[in-house]
């Protein structure tokens, strides 16, 4: 008998050029898709629809209702005006208003309904912004940013991320030059890097299963069981909502 795979929504990322395709594309990282699949989920890439940089809440809610879980993946930077910044730092890159609006509305709808949600890198920043938080636009340039970097992350005792990974430290694969400044409402910090960078966020009010990590667990999930357990936990939570 075939076991039903929980359907996990993953918003696509816009790509101007993609090998073997004649046009611009909408994509997701293969490592991310495979990590969800290994966990027993059915990864489904979702088209970001927010014309003019505005998403229709009712439409997003209706589209999300058919899914068992949500994964907000990494990607380019959020437009600074989304979290109240007047100007953009020169290092801000790959901003797309339609992508921002859609991701932010997905986060709001998922959090409001308690849909199991995993947020990764940009996804963590989207959730923090959706809940009224802010971001540091740049961590200070080479030597201070977390690009092409693997480093240990300390996990808070008793936190969900500690229970999920089964450890009090994790080896995190990072690619980001921004990080959380002011925390969004209802969020608590459950992991930090040695330099103090916030590496994981959880909700304090128990609105369904939720975890946000600043690193990319999909990078090493194929060889690091602790990282694969992050995806396993999402799919397991999604299975209970089916």
PyMOL commands that set and color helices and strands:
alter all, ss='L'
color gray80, all
select helices_A, chain A and resi 30-38+51-53+57-64+80-83+97-113+122-130+160-165+217-219+225-241
alter helices_A, ss='H'
color red, helices_A
select strands_A, chain A and resi 7-11+13-15+25-27+42-46+69-72+116-120+135-136+146-155+169-176+179-180+187-193+198-203+210-213
alter strands_A, ss='S'
color yellow, strands_A
deselect
rebuild
show_as cartoon
